[in-house]
Amino acid sequence: MYAGIDIGSVTSKTVIIDGNGSILAFAVIPTTYNREECGARVFQLALDRIGDPECEVKNIIATGYGRKAISFSNDSVPEILCHAEGTKALFPEVRTIIDIGGQDSKVIELDEQGRISKFEMNDKCAAGTGRFLEVLSERILNITIEEIGPLSLKSNEPCTLSSVCTVFAESEVISYLSSNRKREDIAYGLHRAIAKRVIGMGQGAQIKYSPPVCFSGGVAKNAGVVKAIEEELRQKVIVPKQPQTTASLGAAILAQRKRIGHSTTC
C-alpha cells in the first residue's frame, strides 16, 4: 500500500491506495498548530479504517503547506503537482483544475497529455478563499459555513460586491444588511465575488479554462460557489465526491509510482 498526506492550512488529509491505484481509505481532520502531530493522526485514522492488522504501507509522500513537518514521510512534493496527478486519476480527460481551499486558491491548466502547462496561485491573501466566506458568513450574516451554500441558492436578486478583500467586503455586507437586503442575496453575491476573483486570477495567467474543468478543495462542497463558477465560465464543472482529497490522492499515486522507502506496518 501507498499513502499521500496533505497538510493544508485548514485541514489535513490522507489517502491510502493499493498497488493498482485503488483507494482503500481516506481521512480528513482539522489542521492544528502541530503539523507533525496532525500528519500522524490523520494517517493513523486512515489506517484504522482499512481494518487490516497485517497491512503495510511501503511509501509515504507528503504535500501541502505543512509537508516539511512530516518527518515519517519518505519524500515531499509540491501541491500543484499532486493536485494534477490526483485529479487526472479521477477524471483522465480533465484540462483545467480550479482548487479553492481554506486560505489559498489555485488554477492549473493541463495540456492534451495531462502535463501541467500553466498555473496561478493566490497564497498571500485570504480574498476569495474559504476563510473569506467563513469570516463573513459566521461573523456578519450569523450563519454557519455549511448553511451559506444552500441559502444562497434561494437568491433571486444577488448583491454585487466590488471587492473580495475581507475588510472591504465586510463593510459592503454590513451596508447591504442595513438596507434590508435578504441574506440569501448577500450570500450569493459573496459566491459570485469569489468566482470572479479566482477565474480572473487564472485569466491573468493566460489560462483558457478548456473543458472539462474540475473544481476541487473544501470550497467545492459549497453548491453556491459551484453554481457561481459555472455561471462565470458558462460551462459545467466536475466536482469530485471528496473534493478535499485530490492532492493527497495525487501524493499517494506518486508514492506508488516511485515504490521506494521503508515500510510502515499498522
HELIX and SHEET records of a PDB file:
HELIX    1   1 ARG A   35  ILE A   50  1                                  16    
HELIX    2   2 ARG A   67  ALA A   69  5                                   3    
HELIX    3   3 GLU A   79  LEU A   90  1                                  12    
HELIX    4   4 GLY A  130  VAL A  135  1                                   6    
HELIX    5   5 LEU A  136  ILE A  140  3                                   5    
HELIX    6   6 ILE A  145  SER A  152  1                                   8    
HELIX    7   7 THR A  166  SER A  178  1                                  13    
HELIX    8   8 ARG A  183  GLY A  204  1                                  22    
HELIX    9   9 GLY A  218  LYS A  221  5                                   4    
HELIX   10  10 ALA A  223  LEU A  233  1                                  11    
HELIX   11  11 PRO A  243  THR A  245  5                                   3    
HELIX   12  12 THR A  246  LYS A  258  1                                  13    
SHEET    1   A 5 ILE A  23  PRO A  30  0                                        
SHEET    2   A 5 THR A  11  ILE A  17 -1                                        
SHEET    3   A 5 TYR A   2  ILE A   7 -1                                        
SHEET    4   A 5 ASN A  59  THR A  63  1                                        
SHEET    5   A 5 ASP A  75  SER A  76  1                                        
SHEET    1   B 2 GLU A  56  VAL A  57  0                                        
SHEET    2   B 2 THR A 264  THR A 265 -1                                        
SHEET    1   C 5 ILE A 116  ASN A 122  0                                        
SHEET    2   C 5 SER A 105  LEU A 110 -1                                        
SHEET    3   C 5 THR A  96  ILE A 100 -1                                        
SHEET    4   C 5 VAL A 213  SER A 216  1                                        
SHEET    5   C 5 VAL A 237  ILE A 238  1                                        
END                                                                             
